[in-house]
Amino acid sequence: MPKHVPPRPAPPRPAPPAAPAAAAALRLAFRRHAAGVTIVTMTGPAGPVGFTATSVASLSQSPPLVSLSLSASSSIVPTLHAADTLVVHLLSHGQHDLAARFAAPGADRFAAPTRWRQLGTGEPLLMDAAVWLRCRIRERILAGDHWLIVAEVVESRAERSVAPLVYHDGGYGTFVGPATGVPAGEPATPPAPGGGVRSGDGDGDGSGSGNGSGSGSAGNRSSGGGPPTPGEGDLGIRASRPGHPTSAKNGR
């Protein structure tokens, strides 16, 4: 008598795309979530590449891991897949112009007034960042419409304690009070250029450094600053409201 073989389970069906209402609700929720602002840099085939990111998070202490996300439609995806390492710079409250420059569409982000140098290991380092981490990329995981990147910290510097740059509800800000050295009652950070963090064509959080080449030094130019269009950034920067600056204060 032939041996009974149970039928194979059907392969899982891919999840349907999120309804527009659900995606809008998610953006609205994360617009209310204050996030630290960073700039991530890498070496690309045409020169240094950098972008503003709010998705960077500590992931593990042992081994020391961080994570960040990158739009799957970003122009920097090929560079990300080719790179072995990256540098995460944690920005301070006075560096809103630098954050806007690295989120600007088509900007030559490494041109003056950006101050940077090349590390001995080859990565571009922003010289005015008080805290930075050099990381080795360990995993690239496609999750929905983004790439999730897991990287191991192999070198870090924390030169001084400064108030952080925060992105919240469409604008840059910081915490205020004795712990940060920013006096209460004063604006933590001037509004982003143009009266707020604006939307634009091109790259920003989790994106490349230019619409076409993905390189911050290969002939890209821009006159403004702000977050990317929905196809380029991660959720934090993408969920902005154009023209709505914010200064984050204690209790908000």
Phi, psi and omega per residue, in radians:
M1 nan 2.257 -3.093
P2 -1.114 2.509 3.140
K3 -1.264 2.372 -3.127
H4 -1.303 2.226 3.101
V5 -1.949 2.036 -3.130
P6 -1.111 2.566 3.139
P7 -1.148 2.550 3.103
R8 -1.247 2.459 3.097
P9 -1.161 2.535 3.119
A10 -1.144 2.482 3.114
P11 -1.102 2.551 -3.126
P12 -1.083 2.453 3.098
R13 -1.403 2.484 3.105
P14 -1.102 2.513 3.139
A15 -1.121 2.381 3.106
P16 -1.158 2.659 3.110
P17 -1.063 2.572 -3.119
A18 -1.099 2.457 3.091
A19 -1.139 2.583 3.136
P20 -0.934 -0.649 -3.122
A21 -1.151 -0.686 3.134
A22 -1.177 -0.728 3.118
A23 -1.109 -0.718 3.128
A24 -1.139 -0.667 3.122
A25 -1.140 -0.675 3.108
L26 -1.134 -0.759 3.102
R27 -1.085 -0.704 3.140
L28 -1.117 -0.737 -3.134
A29 -1.098 -0.780 -3.086
F30 -1.374 -0.223 2.992
R31 -1.175 -0.445 3.118
R32 -1.524 -0.032 -3.086
H33 -1.734 2.012 3.101
A34 -1.284 2.368 -3.097
A35 -2.362 2.506 3.054
G36 -1.172 2.567 -3.082
V37 -1.809 2.313 3.112
T38 -2.275 2.895 2.932
I39 -2.168 2.259 3.129
V40 -1.851 2.292 3.136
T41 -2.172 2.622 3.089
M42 -2.564 2.935 3.038
T43 -1.716 2.126 3.115
G44 -1.808 3.037 -3.126
P45 -1.121 -0.416 -3.132
A46 -1.890 0.149 -3.136
G47 2.311 -2.919 -3.089
P48 -1.202 2.545 3.141
V49 -2.227 2.421 3.111
G50 -2.669 2.707 3.133
F51 -2.695 2.629 3.076
T52 -1.381 2.390 -3.086
A53 -2.459 2.422 2.997
T54 -1.958 -0.004 -3.064
S55 -1.547 -0.072 -3.102
V56 -1.148 2.329 3.132
A57 -2.550 2.589 3.003
S58 -1.263 2.427 -3.021
L59 -2.065 -0.690 -3.079
S60 -2.662 2.554 3.087
Q61 -1.600 -0.613 -3.129
S62 -2.405 1.760 0.028
P63 -1.311 2.820 -3.124
P64 -1.286 1.904 -3.074
L65 -2.155 2.557 2.967
V66 -2.177 2.833 3.086
S67 -2.332 2.722 3.021
L68 -2.730 2.887 -3.139
S69 -2.134 2.746 -3.058
L70 -2.529 2.267 3.122
S71 -1.003 2.341 3.134
A72 -1.144 -0.325 3.135
S73 -1.668 0.075 -3.093
S74 -1.166 2.586 3.087
S75 -1.236 -0.224 -3.110
I76 -1.599 -0.084 -3.104
V77 -0.937 -0.803 3.119
P78 -1.051 -0.671 3.102
T79 -1.151 -0.716 3.128
L80 -1.065 -0.707 -3.129
H81 -1.265 -0.449 -3.139
A82 -1.524 -0.421 -3.062
A83 -1.363 2.581 3.042
D84 -1.708 -0.446 -3.055
T85 -2.407 2.885 3.045
L86 -2.640 2.875 3.098
V87 -2.159 2.242 3.081
V88 -1.790 2.170 3.108
H89 -1.908 2.160 3.089
L90 -1.571 2.093 -3.014
L91 -1.513 2.649 3.077
S92 -1.773 2.961 -2.940
H93 -1.117 -0.378 3.132
G94 -1.512 0.098 -3.032
Q95 -1.909 0.559 3.125
H96 -1.144 -0.582 3.111
D97 -1.152 -0.682 3.106
L98 -1.129 -0.736 3.105
A99 -1.084 -0.757 3.135
A100 -1.142 -0.649 3.136
R101 -1.117 -0.706 -3.118
F102 -1.430 -0.061 3.003
A103 -1.843 -0.070 -3.065
A104 -1.297 2.420 3.132
P105 -1.209 2.209 3.045
G106 1.240 0.281 -3.077
A107 -1.374 2.606 2.944
D108 -1.482 1.516 -2.898
R109 -1.261 -0.376 -3.119
F110 -1.722 0.069 3.037
A111 -1.360 2.868 3.078
A112 -0.969 2.439 0.270
P113 -1.637 0.202 3.105
T114 -1.111 2.242 3.100
R115 -1.802 2.075 -3.133
W116 -2.591 2.837 3.052
R117 -2.553 2.930 3.139
Q118 -1.678 2.270 3.048
L119 -1.188 2.846 3.102
G120 -1.083 -0.390 3.107
T121 -1.558 -0.027 3.008
G122 1.849 -0.292 -3.080
E123 -1.374 2.595 3.052
P124 -1.317 2.323 -3.133
L125 -2.076 2.251 3.063
L126 -1.401 2.059 -2.963
M127 -1.251 -0.373 -3.092
D128 -1.610 0.038 3.121
A129 -1.391 2.231 -3.135
A130 -1.303 -0.475 -3.106
V131 -2.321 2.299 3.071
W132 -2.583 2.708 -3.130
L133 -2.341 2.185 3.030
R134 -1.633 2.263 -2.975
C135 -2.270 2.558 3.032
R136 -1.730 2.185 -3.110
I137 -1.218 2.213 -3.125
R138 -1.868 -0.672 -3.084
E139 -2.487 2.546 3.003
R140 -2.259 1.981 -3.015
I141 -2.103 2.159 3.083
L142 -1.356 2.033 -3.110
A143 -2.226 1.814 -3.093
G144 1.131 -2.241 -3.124
D145 -1.713 0.318 3.131
H146 -2.313 2.739 2.919
W147 -1.644 2.291 3.032
L148 -1.720 2.161 -3.086
I149 -1.934 2.250 3.038
V150 -1.962 2.225 -3.079
A151 -2.363 2.542 -3.132
E152 -1.712 2.295 3.126
V153 -1.311 2.133 3.141
V154 -1.959 -0.250 3.116
E155 -2.793 2.489 3.122
S156 -2.649 2.716 3.070
R157 -2.417 2.373 3.034
A158 -2.302 1.566 -2.953
E159 -1.344 -0.551 -3.119
R160 -2.753 2.777 3.119
S161 -1.630 2.111 -3.124
V162 -2.356 2.764 3.070
A163 -1.146 2.437 -3.059
P164 -1.419 2.750 2.957
L165 -1.552 2.268 -3.067
V166 -2.138 2.496 3.074
Y167 -1.962 2.197 -3.076
H168 -2.670 2.232 3.017
D169 0.913 0.711 3.027
G170 1.614 0.140 -3.120
G171 -2.628 2.911 3.090
Y172 -1.625 2.541 3.095
G173 -2.768 -2.823 3.068
T174 -2.795 3.093 2.960
F175 -1.409 2.700 3.106
V176 -2.194 2.716 3.107
G177 2.216 -3.123 -3.053
P178 -1.037 -0.597 -3.055
A179 -1.134 -0.436 -3.071
T180 -1.923 -0.212 -3.086
G181 1.428 0.053 3.075
V182 -1.678 2.006 -3.073
P183 -1.055 2.416 3.064
A184 -1.136 2.555 3.127
G185 1.576 -0.142 3.089
E186 -1.876 2.570 3.077
P187 -1.011 2.269 -3.100
A188 -1.191 -0.685 -3.103
T189 -2.595 2.367 3.073
P190 -1.016 2.687 3.112
P191 -0.997 2.660 3.067
A192 -1.121 2.735 -3.103
P193 -0.902 2.427 3.110
G194 1.448 0.269 3.103
G195 1.482 0.220 3.129
G196 2.755 3.057 3.090
V197 -1.444 2.002 -3.012
R198 -1.777 2.809 3.030
S199 -1.452 2.716 -3.141
G200 -2.746 3.112 3.112
D201 -1.581 2.154 3.023
G202 2.255 -2.429 -2.900
D203 -1.844 2.930 3.074
G204 -3.071 -2.232 -3.099
D205 -1.089 2.110 3.130
G206 1.269 0.492 -3.100
S207 -2.246 -2.977 3.110
G208 -1.527 -2.876 -3.105
S209 -1.862 0.112 3.133
G210 -3.058 2.656 -3.042
N211 -1.043 -0.738 -3.029
G212 -1.678 -0.921 -2.959
S213 -1.564 -0.383 -3.042
G214 1.270 0.277 -3.140
S215 -2.117 2.384 -3.110
G216 -1.391 -0.055 -3.076
S217 -2.169 0.169 -3.023
A218 -1.896 1.088 2.976
G219 1.334 0.379 3.117
N220 -1.600 2.463 -3.117
R221 -2.423 2.615 3.059
S222 -2.752 2.623 3.128
S223 -1.816 -0.065 -3.077
G224 -2.259 3.132 3.114
G225 -2.381 2.663 3.097
G226 2.739 -3.099 -3.098
P227 -1.380 2.977 -3.086
P228 -1.450 3.061 2.975
T229 -1.302 2.851 -3.057
P230 -0.956 -0.426 -3.100
G231 -1.401 -0.101 -2.993
E232 -2.045 -0.575 -2.991
G233 -1.732 3.127 3.029
D234 -1.588 3.122 -2.982
L235 -1.053 -0.671 -3.053
G236 -1.081 -0.945 -3.136
I237 -1.254 -0.583 -3.082
R238 -1.137 -0.469 -3.013
A239 -1.498 0.503 -3.084
S240 -1.422 2.808 2.959
R241 -1.947 1.944 -3.091
P242 -0.962 2.413 3.062
G243 1.343 0.357 -3.096
H244 -2.206 1.432 -3.122
P245 -1.217 2.696 -3.101
T246 -2.422 2.420 2.888
S247 -2.050 1.984 -3.086
A248 -1.360 2.309 3.126
K249 -2.220 2.894 3.121
N250 -1.016 2.401 3.119
G251 1.583 -0.047 3.135
R252 -1.832 nan nan
